[in-house]
Amino acid sequence: MHPSMMYQDLTTGTLINHAARYHADSEIVSVSTRGETEYSSWGAVADNARRLASAVDRLGIPAGARCATLAWNNRRHLEVYFAIGSGGRVTHTLNPRLSIEHLTFIINDAEDQVLFFDATFLPLLRQLRPHLPTVRYFVLMEARSEGALSELDSLLFYDELLACGDPGYDWPGLSETTPASLCYTSGTTGKPKGVLNTHRSLVLHALSGNQPDAAGISARDSLLPVVPMFHVNAWGTPFIAAMAGARLVLPGPHLDGESLLRLLSAERVSVAFGVPVIWAGLLAALRKSDIRLPCFKRSFVGGSALPPSMAEAFRRDYGIELIHAWGMTETSPIGTINTPLAKHQALAEEQRQRVAEGQGRAIFGIDLRVVDVDGAPLPSDGESQGYLQVRGHWVVANYFGRSETALTDDGWFDTGDIGTVDENGYLIIQDRAKDIIKSGGEWISTVELENIALAHPAIRSAAAIAARHPRWDERPVLLCVRAEGAEIEEQALLAWYQQRVPKWQVPDRVVFIDTLPVSATGKVLKNQLRAEFGQILMGEGRDPGGINDRP
């Protein structure tokens, strides 16, 4: 039987074409590195993306070549997103917070041929350039600057490339299975690994991630991606915004609480995406300011666990919903979003909030399961705790440049997370498999211990680790940073735990430190904390109570 429906490849070019054709006047707001706010539109961004793609053609960059970016969330970066991928090449976003060693490895592993960068990163480029043999062109994402030329010779300038570009350029006819973007893992426990997204996976991710029971963004929204465009494609928000025709607000490098508060207010942002540490900064700024945000209704939060106390403060004091989501570089990244079912509306407020504390349900296109140590599936009962595995249309099958599969024998990707899934499909991440504390044959969630600490007003940040113990193998140790002006001591914080967890889960020690080490993506580096504090209990044999009484 012959097919009766049209077939069109799903490509990022179709997204920017749609935005230009049906939402040409919808604004793109961009904050520069100098703090100046610029206004453009989807129509102008599409025009510039075509100009840039034609200019890259003239540079002789072949189809499939990787073109890197070292840039903040701004209008030019958005244009590069669409110009490179839609033009048949691969957009490779680089995280400037990585070490020189990791950046050098990533750029050379990807064999990038062009590197677009913001002026902020000129000093970084001076260090990197001698070690990047595959990069043919360095493009400063500004107008011509003689000062920049004096620091780094043979530069090309973004605005000059646009000026010689063709606004009538036609996107090449690409298969939807053509690679479009390349993102690397953060490499906290080894060399970073590349995840190569296809046009099809990016478009399907945007389509499913923006369903009403997911992000639900419309042309009436003003969308602020605080999550960087160099971190898993800003969680897909540029593609979602183009598909929906949403007004897009790009904050540049200014991500402190006070700057975000002013931007949210001035641009009447209605929805945002960002990691918990960003919203902690905004919460502190709100508490010090008379500015209120009547338009700002919700933000999607991922990257690390959302402390329930933070979500409650935003909801109670400012009418802003923080919505938990989960994903990773290998899932492009959205895997789950926590939106309620109809039956949840009949629950008491406390019960509804308990549901909202988890990571939510899988969006269409993602399957979840938890398995035991032998790989056997566990029941979806909300209690059976195991290793989280996923599969779906935008889940990695193998890492860039590696022939071996990244999947299990039966075709699932092991996320490295420990969690439960209930009868309605709601996921709760208990911990990373490498972080969970295995004490006397029982598992203790570091995430739960951290959330309890963060609910105390005297604690600014906290991390729980597994410390070696002579009797129980491992016991919890809590590393804390006090809130400004707070004077809490160890015994007072341990008392805070007594009525909140079973006795055997109470940390053995609390250690106060000045700051927690974090990765380039803002995650606490627990491997460093374990290296420093992991032997702190080896001279102790205290019975925490209750472990041997557990069934």
RAJO-V527453 format. One record per residue. N is the residue number from 0. RES is the residue in three letters. PHI is phi in degrees with one decimal (none if undefined). PSI is psi in whole degrees, -180 to 180 (NA if undefined). BURIAL is I if it has 24 or more other C-alpha atoms within 12 Angstrom, else O. Layout:
N;RES;PHI;PSI;BURIAL
N;RES;PHI;PSI;BURIAL
This chain:
0;MET;none;134;O
1;HIS;-79.7;142;O
2;PRO;-63.5;146;O
3;SER;-108.9;2;O
4;MET;-114.3;150;O
5;MET;-61.6;153;O
6;TYR;-122.0;128;O
7;GLN;-134.2;136;O
8;ASP;-67.1;140;O
9;LEU;-84.7;106;I
10;THR;-131.8;160;I
11;THR;-66.5;-24;I
12;GLY;-61.8;-35;I
13;THR;-67.8;-30;I
14;LEU;-68.1;-50;I
15;ILE;-69.9;-32;I
16;ASN;-63.1;-42;I
17;HIS;-63.0;-46;I
18;ALA;-60.9;-41;I
19;ALA;-70.5;-36;I
20;ARG;-78.8;-39;O
21;TYR;-113.0;-10;O
22;HIS;-138.3;36;I
23;ALA;-58.0;-34;I
24;ASP;-89.1;-7;O
25;SER;-65.7;133;I
26;GLU;-77.1;147;I
27;ILE;-114.5;114;I
28;VAL;-100.2;130;I
29;SER;-135.6;127;I
30;VAL;-97.9;124;I
31;SER;-78.1;171;I
32;THR;-62.6;-22;I
33;ARG;-88.1;0;O
34;GLY;88.1;8;O
35;GLU;-87.5;139;O
36;THR;-94.9;126;O
37;GLU;-115.6;149;O
38;TYR;-121.0;129;I
39;SER;-133.9;-157;I
40;SER;-153.8;166;I
41;TRP;-62.3;-35;I
42;GLY;-62.3;-45;I
43;ALA;-69.2;-38;I
44;VAL;-62.3;-43;I
45;ALA;-62.4;-42;I
46;ASP;-60.4;-47;I
47;ASN;-67.4;-35;I
48;ALA;-62.8;-40;I
49;ARG;-65.9;-44;I
50;ARG;-58.4;-46;I
51;LEU;-65.7;-43;I
52;ALA;-59.6;-42;I
53;SER;-67.4;-36;I
54;ALA;-66.6;-39;I
55;VAL;-66.9;-36;I
56;ASP;-54.6;-47;I
57;ARG;-67.3;-23;O
58;LEU;-74.4;-9;O
59;GLY;82.3;23;O
60;ILE;-81.0;120;I
61;PRO;-75.2;164;O
62;ALA;-59.6;141;I
63;GLY;86.4;-10;I
64;ALA;-67.2;146;I
65;ARG;-87.4;133;I
66;CYS;-123.2;118;I
67;ALA;-92.1;158;I
68;THR;-130.6;139;I
69;LEU;-123.4;89;I
70;ALA;-154.6;158;I
71;TRP;-85.4;-179;I
72;ASN;-76.6;102;I
73;ASN;-151.4;174;I
74;ARG;-61.2;-45;I
75;ARG;-62.2;-40;I
76;HIS;-61.9;-40;I
77;LEU;-61.2;-42;I
78;GLU;-64.0;-39;I
79;VAL;-63.2;-42;I
80;TYR;-47.3;-51;I
81;PHE;-81.3;-36;I
82;ALA;-64.2;-46;I
83;ILE;-72.3;-54;I
84;GLY;-65.0;-47;I
85;SER;-68.1;-23;I
86;GLY;-84.6;4;I
87;GLY;96.1;8;I
88;ARG;-110.5;-173;I
89;VAL;-120.7;121;I
90;THR;-78.4;122;I
91;HIS;-118.1;101;I
92;THR;-82.3;135;I
93;LEU;-110.0;138;I
94;ASN;-88.3;111;I
95;PRO;-68.8;-11;I
96;ARG;-83.9;-6;O
97;LEU;-72.5;162;I
98;SER;-69.5;160;O
99;ILE;-56.4;-41;I
100;GLU;-60.5;-47;O
101;HIS;-69.0;-41;I
102;LEU;-61.9;-44;I
103;THR;-60.4;-45;I
104;PHE;-60.0;-47;I
105;ILE;-63.9;-47;I
106;ILE;-63.4;-41;I
107;ASN;-73.4;-35;I
108;ASP;-64.2;-40;I
109;ALA;-77.6;-17;I
110;GLU;56.6;48;I
111;ASP;-59.8;141;I
112;GLN;-106.6;-25;I
113;VAL;-130.3;143;I
114;LEU;-130.6;112;I
115;PHE;-90.1;136;I
116;PHE;-148.2;150;I
117;ASP;-79.5;155;I
118;ALA;-59.5;-29;I
119;THR;-51.4;-33;O
120;PHE;-99.1;14;I
121;LEU;-58.5;-46;I
122;PRO;-60.5;-37;O
123;LEU;-65.2;-41;I
124;LEU;-64.9;-34;I
125;ARG;-61.2;-36;O
126;GLN;-75.6;-36;O
127;LEU;-78.4;-37;I
128;ARG;-52.3;-44;I
129;PRO;-63.2;-14;O
130;HIS;-107.7;13;O
131;LEU;-120.3;79;I
132;PRO;-68.6;-23;O
133;THR;-87.0;-16;I
134;VAL;-77.8;118;I
135;ARG;-90.5;-32;I
136;TYR;-136.2;136;I
137;PHE;-111.6;125;I
138;VAL;-118.1;114;I
139;LEU;-78.5;125;I
140;MET;-83.9;59;I
141;GLU;-153.9;-176;I
142;ALA;-72.8;170;O
143;ARG;-55.8;137;O
144;SER;-136.5;113;O
145;GLU;-65.9;-33;O
146;GLY;-62.1;-42;O
147;ALA;-65.5;-39;I
148;LEU;-62.1;-35;O
149;SER;-70.2;-23;O
150;GLU;-90.9;-31;O
151;LEU;-144.3;104;I
152;ASP;-74.3;166;O
153;SER;62.2;30;O
154;LEU;-75.1;150;I
155;LEU;-105.2;157;I
156;PHE;-120.6;132;I
157;TYR;-54.0;-51;I
158;ASP;-64.5;-30;I
159;GLU;-72.0;-36;O
160;LEU;-62.7;-42;I
161;LEU;-62.2;-41;I
162;ALA;-62.1;-31;O
163;CYS;-97.1;4;O
164;GLY;-83.8;168;I
165;ASP;-106.6;112;I
166;PRO;-70.0;-15;I
167;GLY;-94.7;10;O
168;TYR;-57.0;135;I
169;ASP;-98.2;132;I
170;TRP;-60.7;139;I
171;PRO;-65.2;152;I
172;GLY;-74.7;105;O
173;LEU;-107.4;145;I
174;SER;-70.7;145;I
175;GLU;-67.8;-13;I
176;THR;-89.1;4;I
177;THR;-68.1;136;I
178;PRO;-61.6;143;I
179;ALA;-126.9;-33;I
180;SER;-146.9;154;I
181;LEU;-131.2;124;I
182;CYS;-126.3;140;I
183;TYR;-105.8;147;I
184;THR;-67.1;164;I
185;SER;-74.5;-18;I
186;GLY;68.4;37;I
187;THR;-72.4;-23;I
188;THR;-121.3;19;O
189;GLY;167.5;-168;O
190;LYS;-66.9;140;O
191;PRO;-59.7;149;I
192;LYS;-121.8;141;I
193;GLY;-89.7;139;I
194;VAL;-115.9;118;I
195;LEU;-99.1;111;I
196;ASN;-88.6;140;I
197;THR;-91.8;166;I
198;HIS;-57.5;-43;I
199;ARG;-60.6;-46;I
200;SER;-65.4;-37;I
201;LEU;-67.5;-43;I
202;VAL;-69.5;-44;I
203;LEU;-64.0;-38;I
204;HIS;-60.7;-45;I
205;ALA;-66.0;-42;I
206;LEU;-65.1;-47;I
207;SER;-75.0;-39;I
208;GLY;-67.5;-12;I
209;ASN;-112.6;19;I
210;GLN;-65.9;160;O
211;PRO;-54.6;-34;O
212;ASP;-90.8;14;I
213;ALA;-120.3;-121;I
214;ALA;-72.1;-36;I
215;GLY;59.4;40;I
216;ILE;-88.3;140;I
217;SER;-125.4;177;I
218;ALA;-66.4;-12;I
219;ARG;-89.6;-6;O
220;ASP;-89.5;153;I
221;SER;-112.5;110;I
222;LEU;-104.3;128;I
223;LEU;-115.4;104;I
224;PRO;-84.2;101;I
225;VAL;-78.0;-30;I
226;VAL;-58.7;132;I
227;PRO;-65.5;148;I
228;MET;-67.0;-15;I
229;PHE;-89.1;5;I
230;HIS;-116.7;99;I
231;VAL;49.2;52;I
232;ASN;54.7;38;I
233;ALA;51.3;40;I
234;TRP;58.8;27;I
235;GLY;81.4;4;I
236;THR;-64.1;-34;I
237;PRO;-61.1;-37;I
238;PHE;-75.8;-38;I
239;ILE;-62.0;-45;I
240;ALA;-63.6;-40;I
241;ALA;-65.4;-41;I
242;MET;-64.2;-40;I
243;ALA;-87.2;-18;I
244;GLY;74.2;26;I
245;ALA;-71.6;151;I
246;ARG;-69.2;131;I
247;LEU;-115.4;127;I
248;VAL;-113.6;117;I
249;LEU;-109.7;117;I
250;PRO;-84.7;-3;I
251;GLY;64.3;-150;I
252;PRO;-86.4;1;I
253;HIS;-93.1;87;I
254;LEU;-114.4;12;I
255;ASP;-71.4;160;O
256;GLY;-57.6;-43;I
257;GLU;-66.1;-43;I
258;SER;-64.8;-43;I
259;LEU;-65.6;-39;I
260;LEU;-59.9;-45;I
261;ARG;-64.3;-41;I
262;LEU;-68.8;-44;I
263;LEU;-57.6;-40;I
264;SER;-72.1;-50;I
265;ALA;-64.5;-37;O
266;GLU;-100.2;7;I
267;ARG;50.9;48;I
268;VAL;-65.1;137;I
269;SER;-106.5;-26;I
270;VAL;-148.0;147;I
271;ALA;-144.0;167;I
272;PHE;-132.5;134;I
273;GLY;-176.4;169;I
274;VAL;-86.3;161;I
275;PRO;-55.5;-38;I
276;VAL;-63.0;-30;I
277;ILE;-65.3;-44;I
278;TRP;-74.7;-25;I
279;ALA;-63.5;-41;I
280;GLY;-65.0;-41;I
281;LEU;-66.0;-40;I
282;LEU;-60.4;-43;I
283;ALA;-62.9;-40;I
284;ALA;-66.8;-41;O
285;LEU;-61.3;-39;I
286;ARG;-68.4;-21;O
287;LYS;-98.2;-6;O
288;SER;-120.7;157;O
289;ASP;-89.3;-7;O
290;ILE;-67.8;135;O
291;ARG;-122.8;161;I
292;LEU;-124.3;74;I
293;PRO;-64.9;-25;O
294;CYS;-84.1;-23;I
295;PHE;-82.8;107;I
296;LYS;-103.6;-29;I
297;ARG;-159.1;153;I
298;SER;-139.3;141;I
299;PHE;-93.1;132;I
300;VAL;-123.6;129;I
301;GLY;-151.5;-167;I
302;GLY;92.3;-37;I
303;SER;-159.2;171;I
304;ALA;-63.3;138;I
305;LEU;-85.2;116;I
306;PRO;-61.9;126;I
307;PRO;-55.2;-34;I
308;SER;-64.4;-34;I
309;MET;-69.7;-45;I
310;ALA;-60.3;-41;I
311;GLU;-64.1;-41;I
312;ALA;-64.0;-44;I
313;PHE;-63.5;-43;I
314;ARG;-69.5;-47;O
315;ARG;-70.4;-45;O
316;ASP;-91.5;-25;O
317;TYR;-132.3;0;I
318;GLY;68.2;27;O
319;ILE;-111.2;127;I
320;GLU;-91.3;125;I
321;LEU;-97.5;121;I
322;ILE;-109.0;121;I
323;HIS;-72.6;138;I
324;ALA;-136.5;165;I
325;TRP;-139.7;145;I
326;GLY;179.6;-174;I
327;MET;-159.6;169;I
328;THR;-52.7;-39;I
329;GLU;-71.3;-10;I
330;THR;-115.2;16;I
331;SER;74.0;3;I
332;PRO;-116.2;-8;I
333;ILE;-70.5;125;I
334;GLY;-114.9;-44;I
335;THR;-138.0;153;I
336;ILE;-138.7;138;I
337;ASN;-92.7;89;I
338;THR;-115.3;149;I
339;PRO;-80.6;158;I
340;LEU;-90.0;165;O
341;ALA;-58.1;-40;O
342;LYS;-67.8;-19;O
343;HIS;-71.6;-20;O
344;GLN;-65.9;-24;O
345;ALA;-85.0;-6;O
346;LEU;-76.8;156;O
347;ALA;-64.9;156;O
348;GLU;-54.3;-43;O
349;GLU;-62.0;-39;O
350;GLN;-69.1;-39;O
351;ARG;-62.0;-41;O
352;GLN;-68.9;-31;I
353;ARG;-65.9;-39;I
354;VAL;-62.6;-40;I
355;ALA;-69.8;-14;I
356;GLU;-76.3;-17;I
357;GLY;-82.9;-176;I
358;GLN;-87.5;-7;I
359;GLY;96.3;-165;I
360;ARG;-101.5;153;I
361;ALA;-64.0;136;I
362;ILE;-77.6;162;I
363;PHE;-56.2;135;I
364;GLY;103.9;-7;I
365;ILE;-122.8;132;I
366;ASP;-111.2;143;I
367;LEU;-122.7;149;I
368;ARG;-154.8;157;I
369;VAL;-115.7;142;I
370;VAL;-128.9;161;I
371;ASP;-84.0;-175;O
372;VAL;-63.7;-22;O
373;ASP;-93.9;2;O
374;GLY;87.6;7;O
375;ALA;-81.7;132;O
376;PRO;-60.7;140;I
377;LEU;-101.4;156;I
378;PRO;-67.1;150;O
379;SER;-87.9;80;I
380;ASP;-122.1;4;O
381;GLY;77.0;0;I
382;GLU;-123.1;-34;O
383;SER;-73.7;111;I
384;GLN;-96.5;129;I
385;GLY;-157.3;-166;I
386;TYR;-85.8;126;I
387;LEU;-80.1;128;I
388;GLN;-125.1;150;I
389;VAL;-136.5;161;I
390;ARG;-150.8;158;I
391;GLY;165.7;-179;I
392;HIS;-69.7;-20;I
393;TRP;-128.3;34;I
394;VAL;-103.5;138;I
395;VAL;-58.7;143;I
396;ALA;-106.0;-39;I
397;ASN;-151.4;153;I
398;TYR;-79.2;154;I
399;PHE;-55.3;130;I
400;GLY;76.6;6;O
401;ARG;-119.3;131;O
402;SER;-82.3;-27;O
403;GLU;-72.7;148;O
404;THR;-71.1;152;O
405;ALA;-98.0;6;I
406;LEU;-106.7;163;O
407;THR;-72.7;173;O
408;ASP;-60.2;-30;O
409;ASP;-100.3;18;O
410;GLY;89.0;25;O
411;TRP;-112.4;155;I
412;PHE;-101.5;126;I
413;ASP;-83.6;116;I
414;THR;-77.3;-19;I
415;GLY;83.7;6;I
416;ASP;-101.4;153;I
417;ILE;-109.2;132;I
418;GLY;-164.4;-176;I
419;THR;-129.1;155;I
420;VAL;-128.2;131;I
421;ASP;-93.6;-177;I
422;GLU;-65.4;-20;O
423;ASN;-95.8;4;I
424;GLY;87.2;10;I
425;TYR;-79.3;129;I
426;LEU;-94.6;137;I
427;ILE;-124.2;118;I
428;ILE;-82.4;118;I
429;GLN;-82.5;-36;I
430;ASP;178.9;170;I
431;ARG;-77.9;143;I
432;ALA;-56.8;-34;I
433;LYS;-78.0;-13;I
434;ASP;-105.8;-26;I
435;ILE;-59.5;146;I
436;ILE;-95.6;121;I
437;LYS;-103.4;100;I
438;SER;-119.2;114;I
439;GLY;57.8;33;I
440;GLY;85.9;-2;O
441;GLU;-112.1;153;O
442;TRP;-98.5;137;I
443;ILE;-121.4;127;I
444;SER;-79.2;122;I
445;THR;-68.3;-31;I
446;VAL;-62.1;-45;I
447;GLU;-63.2;-43;I
448;LEU;-62.7;-39;I
449;GLU;-67.1;-42;I
450;ASN;-63.1;-37;I
451;ILE;-64.8;-43;I
452;ALA;-62.6;-43;I
453;LEU;-68.9;-19;I
454;ALA;-75.4;-13;I
455;HIS;-82.4;129;I
456;PRO;-63.5;-17;O
457;ALA;-89.5;-1;I
458;ILE;-112.4;127;I
459;ARG;-89.9;-43;I
460;SER;-150.6;156;I
461;ALA;-153.3;151;I
462;ALA;-143.6;131;I
463;ALA;-102.3;140;I
464;ILE;-131.6;162;I
465;ALA;-87.7;120;I
466;ALA;-106.7;141;I
467;ARG;-62.0;143;I
468;HIS;-136.3;137;I
469;PRO;-66.7;-21;O
470;ARG;-109.8;-40;O
471;TRP;-105.4;13;I
472;ASP;71.0;-61;O
473;GLU;-140.4;147;I
474;ARG;-139.0;155;I
475;PRO;-76.0;136;I
476;VAL;-124.0;135;I
477;LEU;-108.7;126;I
478;LEU;-104.3;126;I
479;CYS;-130.3;148;I
480;VAL;-111.5;124;I
481;ARG;-68.6;149;I
482;ALA;-66.6;157;I
483;GLU;-56.7;125;O
484;GLY;84.5;-7;O
485;ALA;-79.0;151;O
486;GLU;-128.2;22;O
487;ILE;-61.2;145;I
488;GLU;-116.4;175;O
489;GLU;-57.8;-50;I
490;GLN;-65.3;-34;O
491;ALA;-66.0;-39;O
492;LEU;-72.9;-37;I
493;LEU;-62.8;-36;I
494;ALA;-63.5;-32;O
495;TRP;-59.4;-30;I
496;TYR;-82.4;-20;I
497;GLN;-58.0;-39;O
498;GLN;-97.8;8;O
499;ARG;-113.9;-21;O
500;VAL;-140.9;160;O
501;PRO;-57.4;153;O
502;LYS;-54.9;-38;O
503;TRP;-73.3;-9;I
504;GLN;-97.5;-8;I
505;VAL;-64.6;133;I
506;PRO;-55.6;145;I
507;ASP;-74.2;-33;I
508;ARG;-141.6;151;I
509;VAL;-120.2;128;I
510;VAL;-120.4;125;I
511;PHE;-92.8;130;I
512;ILE;-129.7;168;O
513;ASP;-76.6;-36;O
514;THR;-158.1;153;O
515;LEU;-94.9;137;I
516;PRO;-71.1;135;I
517;VAL;-126.3;156;O
518;SER;-82.4;-180;I
519;ALA;-66.1;-18;I
520;THR;-103.2;12;I
521;GLY;86.6;9;I
522;LYS;-91.2;143;I
523;VAL;-65.8;133;I
524;LEU;-85.3;84;I
525;LYS;-69.4;-23;I
526;ASN;-63.5;-36;I
527;GLN;-68.4;-41;O
528;LEU;-65.7;-39;I
529;ARG;-65.5;-38;I
530;ALA;-63.7;-35;O
531;GLU;-86.4;-38;O
532;PHE;-117.0;2;I
533;GLY;-68.9;-14;I
534;GLN;-107.4;10;O
535;ILE;-65.1;-21;I
536;LEU;-103.9;3;I
537;MET;-65.8;-15;O
538;GLY;-94.2;6;O
539;GLU;-114.2;154;O
540;GLY;-137.0;24;O
541;ARG;-61.6;137;O
542;ASP;-84.8;115;O
543;PRO;-69.7;-13;I
544;GLY;89.4;126;O
545;GLY;94.8;-18;O
546;ILE;-62.6;-46;I
547;ASN;-71.9;-13;O
548;ASP;-89.7;-6;O
549;ARG;-72.1;143;O
550;PRO;-68.1;NA;O
